[in-house]
Amino acid sequence: MNLNLSGHHLVITPAIRSYVTAKLDRVTRHFDHVIDVNVVLSVDKLRQQITANLHIRGKEIHAECVDPDMYAAIGALADKLDRQVLRHKEKANGQRHEPAASKRAPSSERTPKARTR
């Protein structure tokens, strides 16, 4: 997973960088096929906004969170991304088709229906 972390009106300290990577490790623990993550941290007076774009094969997942506390916003963003990744994973695994042999019922279980007039 490639992590691109940038800040608008904010200096990215090593503490913030390590906190973001620790929170995003939970996403990669649930889903290994994450290619790229772009995280933008921005500050406007008392408004801390975090935006993340997660690039997965065939899909781009976007989440953003606004909170007065930066660390709370990072945690909430990680929760949102985790839910979206799990939903994507369930959808991807649920669309597999069953083999043709398992769809058919064995001929011994089939009983002809009696016709009524």
C-alpha positions as MATLAB code, in Angstrom:
seq = 'MNLNLSGHHLVITPAIRSYVTAKLDRVTRHFDHVIDVNVVLSVDKLRQQITANLHIRGKEIHAECVDPDMYAAIGALADKLDRQVLRHKEKANGQRHEPAASKRAPSSERTPKARTR';
ca = [
       0.000    0.000    0.000;
       1.360    3.384   -1.017;
       0.415    6.164    1.386;
       0.442    9.760    0.155;
      -0.108   12.131    3.080;
      -0.380   15.882    2.518;
      -1.523   18.854    4.562;
      -3.219   22.159    3.710;
      -2.402   24.898    6.207;
      -0.892   22.175    8.388;
       2.555   20.703    8.935;
       2.510   16.913    8.985;
       4.387   15.921   12.130;
       5.844   12.431   12.648;
       3.217   11.838   15.358;
       0.334   12.576   12.966;
       1.952   10.487   10.233;
       2.383    7.482   12.529;
      -1.185    7.847   13.865;
      -2.642    7.892   10.332;
      -0.604    4.843    9.254;
      -1.627    2.964   12.421;
      -5.318    3.700   11.793;
      -5.131    2.797    8.100;
      -3.444   -0.523    8.907;
      -6.844   -1.700   10.112;
      -8.206   -1.203    6.582;
      -5.393   -3.228    5.039;
      -5.883   -5.920    7.667;
      -9.423   -6.489    6.368;
      -8.599   -6.120    2.676;
      -5.127   -6.750    1.219;
      -5.709   -5.445   -2.307;
      -5.321   -1.740   -1.507;
      -3.085   -0.132   -4.131;
      -2.925    3.515   -3.133;
      -4.183    5.796   -0.356;
      -4.215    9.583   -0.697;
      -4.937   11.429    2.562;
      -5.310   15.211    2.745;
      -5.403   16.909    6.151;
      -6.628   20.498    6.233;
      -7.276   23.071    8.945;
      -9.681   26.031    8.803;
      -9.814   27.796   12.178;
     -11.597   25.260   14.437;
     -12.551   22.892   11.623;
     -10.245   19.917   11.020;
     -11.078   18.162    7.752;
      -9.603   14.915    6.508;
     -10.218   13.491    3.051;
      -9.046   10.092    1.855;
      -9.155    8.368   -1.527;
      -8.497    4.647   -1.453;
      -7.616    3.070   -4.782;
      -8.610   -0.585   -5.104;
      -8.492   -2.635   -8.278;
     -11.547   -1.543  -10.241;
     -12.827    0.990   -7.720;
     -12.006    4.256   -6.002;
     -13.344    4.677   -2.444;
     -13.726    8.210   -1.101;
     -14.363    9.297    2.496;
     -14.094   12.534    4.400;
     -14.581   13.585    7.979;
     -14.814   16.936    9.786;
     -14.212   17.290   13.522;
     -12.817   19.906   15.908;
     -10.132   17.436   17.046;
      -7.645   16.154   14.437;
      -7.087   12.776   16.063;
     -10.839   12.175   16.453;
     -11.313   13.041   12.780;
      -8.584   10.560   11.794;
     -10.266    7.834   13.851;
     -13.700    8.561   12.377;
     -12.244    8.543    8.854;
     -10.612    5.178    9.474;
     -13.981    3.809   10.663;
     -15.731    5.089    7.530;
     -13.087    3.627    5.227;
     -13.190    0.325    7.080;
     -16.967    0.040    6.665;
     -16.778    0.913    2.964;
     -13.973   -1.573    2.310;
     -15.831   -4.357    4.127;
     -18.979   -3.589    2.106;
     -16.963   -3.681   -1.125;
     -15.354   -6.964   -0.090;
     -18.734   -8.550    0.706;
     -20.169   -7.434   -2.625;
     -17.171   -8.743   -4.537;
     -17.290  -12.135   -2.819;
     -21.082  -12.389   -3.112;
     -21.123  -12.101   -6.903;
     -19.327  -15.351   -7.579;
     -21.414  -17.821   -9.513;
     -22.034  -21.319   -8.267;
     -20.865  -24.202  -10.450;
     -23.528  -25.588  -12.769;
     -23.490  -29.016  -11.094;
     -24.477  -27.644   -7.691;
     -27.379  -25.631   -9.136;
     -29.133  -28.683  -10.534;
     -31.058  -30.933   -8.228;
     -30.316  -34.643   -8.612;
     -32.835  -36.454  -10.811;
     -33.805  -38.876   -8.025;
     -35.169  -36.000   -5.929;
     -37.332  -34.689   -8.736;
     -40.855  -36.038   -8.732;
     -43.230  -35.502  -11.610;
     -46.205  -33.373  -10.736;
     -49.609  -34.917  -11.139;
     -51.918  -33.145  -13.524;
     -55.277  -32.066  -12.270;
     -58.161  -31.141  -14.499;
];
